[in-house]
Amino acid sequence: MALNWTMLDASHQPIPLRDETTIMSIDRDSQVEFSLTIPDAPPSGAAATGGNGGVKMMKERGKLWLTNKRVCSSLPPNISVS
């Protein structure tokens, strides 16, 4: 699985790939909750520095599209993720 960007049109809908068909969409804002947990990654090997500084959790609500080629998600346009 890959986490890649998706091109959106002016109404924040995914721009379809060639021969792509939408199977299902939940495209009302705040209907789908996304959560991501980034596990703690300590410095590797003999390094004294590095890693990500501990577990990080992110959660937001947005939209979801399932197509015959991919799963796309987007956040409302006024949301910034840090």
HUZIRA-V280681 format. One record per residue. N is the residue number from 1. RES is the residue in one small letter. NEAR is the number of other ideal C-beta (glycine too) atoms within 12 Angstrom. Layout:
n=N res=RES near=NEAR
n=N res=RES near=NEAR
This chain:
n=1 res=m near=5
n=2 res=a near=7
n=3 res=l near=12
n=4 res=n near=13
n=5 res=w near=12
n=6 res=t near=26
n=7 res=m near=16
n=8 res=l near=21
n=9 res=d near=11
n=10 res=a near=8
n=11 res=s near=12
n=12 res=h near=24
n=13 res=q near=20
n=14 res=p near=27
n=15 res=i near=20
n=16 res=p near=20
n=17 res=l near=17
n=18 res=r near=9
n=19 res=d near=8
n=20 res=e near=19
n=21 res=t near=15
n=22 res=t near=21
n=23 res=i near=15
n=24 res=m near=15
n=25 res=s near=23
n=26 res=i near=22
n=27 res=d near=23
n=28 res=r near=13
n=29 res=d near=20
n=30 res=s near=18
n=31 res=q near=17
n=32 res=v near=25
n=33 res=e near=17
n=34 res=f near=25
n=35 res=s near=14
n=36 res=l near=15
n=37 res=t near=13
n=38 res=i near=15
n=39 res=p near=13
n=40 res=d near=14
n=41 res=a near=14
n=42 res=p near=16
n=43 res=p near=13
n=44 res=s near=11
n=45 res=g near=9
n=46 res=a near=8
n=47 res=a near=10
n=48 res=a near=9
n=49 res=t near=11
n=50 res=g near=13
n=51 res=g near=17
n=52 res=n near=15
n=53 res=g near=13
n=54 res=g near=12
n=55 res=v near=14
n=56 res=k near=17
n=57 res=m near=13
n=58 res=m near=17
n=59 res=k near=15
n=60 res=e near=22
n=61 res=r near=21
n=62 res=g near=29
n=63 res=k near=31
n=64 res=l near=28
n=65 res=w near=30
n=66 res=l near=20
n=67 res=t near=23
n=68 res=n near=15
n=69 res=k near=18
n=70 res=r near=24
n=71 res=v near=25
n=72 res=c near=33
n=73 res=s near=31
n=74 res=s near=32
n=75 res=l near=24
n=76 res=p near=21
n=77 res=p near=14
n=78 res=n near=11
n=79 res=i near=18
n=80 res=s near=9
n=81 res=v near=16
n=82 res=s near=6
